[in-house]
Amino acid sequence: MIGFGVCDSIASFTVGYLEKYAGRLFCFIFAAIVNYSLLITMILWGPAESQTYVIFLIVAVWSLADAVWQTTGWAIYGTLFTKDDEAAFSNRALWEDTGYFIFFLYASTIVVRTSLILLLVYLTVSMICYGILELLEYNKRKVQPVREETVN
């Protein structure tokens, strides 16, 4: 957990600068690729006692993606809900915690492989929804008329 926290903190700091230059979409695609790669690795990998370093490597790389999800995810709420930001942020926290609760309810009843496959499904659905969000936001910006300043 300490390794995750340290790597996540450093990555969160870096993601802010990366997003400024590369854009939000790039950051989300990067995080998704990292998570897909790690989930597939964990599904296919058979841990051995001599390979404990791989667990620490997975934790460190996972924190890179988590930094994107956390920092950029919260930032999206700030840009989408400018008028009701307090309700938006509390709603996000509510649903994030609800997701943890649901996962912990069923996690002890299924094997790890099934949990990893479910995470792949959740990630795919999330990325599809994010793509739709970006498309809707792009179309909204494109359609909004540019206000011309009147000279008095």
C-alpha positions in Angstrom: 0.0 0.0 0.0 2.9 2.4 0.7 4.3 1.7 -2.8 0.9 2.4 -4.3 0.5 5.6 -2.4 3.9 7.0 -3.2 3.7 6.1 -6.9 0.1 7.4 -7.1 1.0 10.7 -5.5 3.9 11.2 -7.9 1.9 10.2 -10.9 -1.1 12.4 -9.9 1.3 15.4 -9.8 2.6 14.5 -13.2 -0.8 13.8 -14.8 -1.9 17.4 -14.3 0.9 18.7 -16.5 0.5 15.9 -19.0 -3.2 16.6 -19.4 -2.5 20.3 -20.0 -0.3 19.4 -23.0 -1.6 16.1 -24.3 -5.3 16.5 -23.4 -7.9 14.6 -21.4 -8.7 12.1 -24.0 -5.0 11.0 -24.3 -4.7 10.6 -20.6 -7.9 8.4 -20.4 -6.8 6.2 -23.3 -3.3 5.9 -21.7 -4.9 4.8 -18.4 -7.2 2.4 -20.1 -4.4 0.8 -22.0 -2.4 0.5 -18.7 -5.3 -1.1 -16.9 -6.2 -3.5 -19.8 -2.5 -4.6 -19.9 -2.3 -5.2 -16.2 -5.6 -7.0 -16.0 -4.7 -9.3 -18.9 -1.3 -9.8 -17.3 -2.9 -10.8 -14.0 -5.3 -13.2 -15.7 -2.5 -15.0 -17.6 0.3 -14.8 -15.1 0.9 -17.7 -12.7 2.6 -16.2 -9.7 5.7 -18.0 -8.4 7.5 -17.5 -5.1 10.6 -16.2 -6.9 8.6 -13.5 -8.8 7.4 -11.4 -5.9 8.9 -8.3 -7.5 6.3 -8.6 -10.3 3.6 -7.9 -7.7 5.3 -4.7 -6.7 5.8 -3.8 -10.4 2.0 -4.3 -11.0 1.2 -2.1 -8.0 3.4 0.7 -9.2 2.1 0.6 -12.8 -1.5 0.3 -11.6 -1.0 3.5 -9.6 -0.2 5.4 -12.9 -3.6 4.6 -14.2 -5.3 5.3 -10.9 -3.7 8.7 -10.9 -5.3 9.5 -14.2 -8.7 8.1 -13.1 -8.6 10.1 -9.9 -7.2 13.5 -10.9 -8.8 13.7 -14.4 -12.1 12.1 -13.2 -12.5 14.8 -10.6 -11.5 17.5 -13.0 -14.2 16.4 -15.5 -16.9 16.9 -12.9 -15.6 20.4 -12.3 -15.9 21.2 -15.9 -19.2 19.5 -16.6 -21.1 20.7 -13.6 -20.0 24.3 -13.1 -23.3 25.4 -11.7 -23.9 22.5 -9.3 -20.4 21.4 -8.5 -21.0 20.6 -4.9 -23.8 18.2 -5.7 -21.8 16.8 -8.6 -18.7 16.0 -6.5 -20.7 14.5 -3.7 -22.7 12.4 -6.2 -19.4 11.1 -7.7 -18.1 10.2 -4.3 -21.4 8.4 -3.5 -21.4 6.3 -6.6 -17.7 5.5 -6.3 -18.2 4.3 -2.7 -21.3 2.3 -3.9 -19.1 0.6 -6.5 -16.6 -0.4 -3.8 -19.4 -1.7 -1.6 -21.0 -3.8 -4.4 -17.6 -5.2 -5.3 -16.7 -6.1 -1.7 -20.2 -7.8 -1.4 -19.5 -10.3 -4.1 -15.7 -10.4 -4.2 -15.4 -13.1 -1.5 -17.9 -15.3 -3.3 -16.0 -15.5 -6.7 -12.5 -16.5 -7.7 -9.9 -13.8 -8.5 -9.9 -14.7 -12.2 -13.7 -13.9 -12.4 -13.1 -10.6 -10.6 -10.4 -9.7 -13.1 -12.7 -10.5 -16.0 -15.5 -8.4 -14.4 -13.0 -5.5 -14.1 -12.2 -5.8 -17.8 -16.0 -5.6 -18.5 -16.4 -2.6 -16.2 -13.4 -0.8 -17.8 -14.8 -1.4 -21.3 -18.2 -0.1 -20.4 -16.6 2.9 -18.7 -14.5 3.7 -21.7 -17.5 3.4 -24.0 -19.5 5.8 -21.8 -16.5 8.2 -21.6 -16.2 8.1 -25.4 -19.9 9.1 -25.6 -19.4 11.9 -23.1 -16.5 13.3 -25.1 -18.5 13.1 -28.3 -21.4 14.9 -26.7 -19.2 17.6 -25.3 -17.4 18.0 -28.6 -20.8 18.4 -30.4 -22.0 20.8 -27.8 -19.0 23.1 -28.2 -19.2 22.9 -32.0 -22.9 23.9 -32.0 -22.7 26.7 -29.6 -22.7 30.0 -31.5 -19.8 32.3 -31.0 -20.8 35.6 -29.4 -19.8 38.7 -31.3 -18.9 41.7 -29.3 -20.9 44.8 -30.1 -19.0 48.0 -30.5 -20.7 51.0 -28.9 
